[in-house]
């Protein structure tokens, strides 16, 4: 069995488009995705599928209809499935997403 180290910094350097996740690994029924964001994304939800945001560089916010959270470098946040959300960043932010391989989407980041 070949062993493979995933270089996060190298993979991030190959991402040129904002809001366009790149799958860098899978475990069981989950995918690890790297994404660069800046500005606002659309309101959306992921029915029945929780999603983990891990901020690698910068800071981001996730707006909910009843408030918002700020996630800074070195922090993670779990968005519960079905929660209507709008991620955004005031400056470019690098994130790792962890989510099920087959998530039911209604216009989310991973549906692009």
Buried (B, 14 or more C-beta within 10 A) or exposed (E): EEEEEEEBEEBBEEBEEBBBBBEBBEEEEEBBBBBBBBEBBEBBBBEEBBBBBBBBBBBBBBBBEEEEBEBEEEEEBEBEBEBEBBBBBEEEBBBBBBBBEEBBBEEBBBEE
